[in-house]
Amino acid sequence: MSSFEGYHPLLTPNFRFDWLTQFRLKQVATLTQRDLADTAEWVNGTMRQTMSRTALTWGIERRATHKLVGWGGFDQLNLQQQTGRTYLTGPTLPANEQQEIVNRLVHFAQEELQLNELDLQPSHNLDTAVLTAAGLTKKNELWHWQRR
């Protein structure tokens, strides 16, 4: 795909992944604990990176309640080398919800971005059993996935 434009929204049974511009700025500011001006600048920066194909950032909303529960995506993308890093940020979610989100990110890296290697940005909010179940292995301080 020549543009990342088609990569939103992404739906799972319980979550909607969408550009941060699709959420109320106040919701994003509350979640990120920034003031409105800083939040607006940050959201614009994430969209610039998305449009330049160097990163993908989505707000993650619980579909049943329309509550923004976090944000995540991919940074340090190198599509030519087929490598990248994924991350999930926000409050700690129940393990089953973490699993749904992490599985979607890993599957997206494999199927849509065609990555051969993926690192996960460390987070104390992610359960190690979730990461292992998603096919990631611990490599030094990072969690890592590699196409076999």
Residue, then its C-alpha position, 0 to 999 in steps of 0.5 A: m500500500s502506497s499510503f497508510e490512509g486505509y489503515h483506519p479504523l481497525l476493528t477487533p471484537n471489542f476495540r476500535f483502532d483509529w487515528l488520534t484525530q478521530f477522538r476528542l482532543k480533551q479525551v486524548a489530553t486526559l489519557t496522555q496527561r498533557d495540556l490541550a496545546d501539547t496534545a494537539e501538537w503531539v497528535n499532529g506530529t503522529m499524523r505527520q509520521t503516519m503520512s510519511r510512512t515512518a510510524l502508525t499511531w492509533g487511539i484505541e477505543r473500547r467499542a461498547t463504551h466508546k471510551l479511549v483506553g490507550w494508544g499504540g501502533f508502530d514506530q521506528l518502521n523501516l518498510q524496506q528492511q521489514t523491521g519495526r517496533t510496536y507499543l501499547t500505552g495507557p492504563t493497565l487493562p485486563a489480560n484478555e483485553q491486552q491479548e486482543i490488542v497485542n494479537r492485533l498489532v502483531h498480526f498487523a505487522q505480519e500481514e499488512l506491513q509484511l515485517n520480518e522482525l518486530d520489537l515491542q517497546p517495554s511496558h510495565n502495563l503488559d502481562t508477560a503471559v500475553l506477550t508470550a502467547a502472541g509469539l513474542t520472546k524476551k531478548n535482552e530487555l526487549w520483547h521480539w518477534q521474528r518471522r520464521 
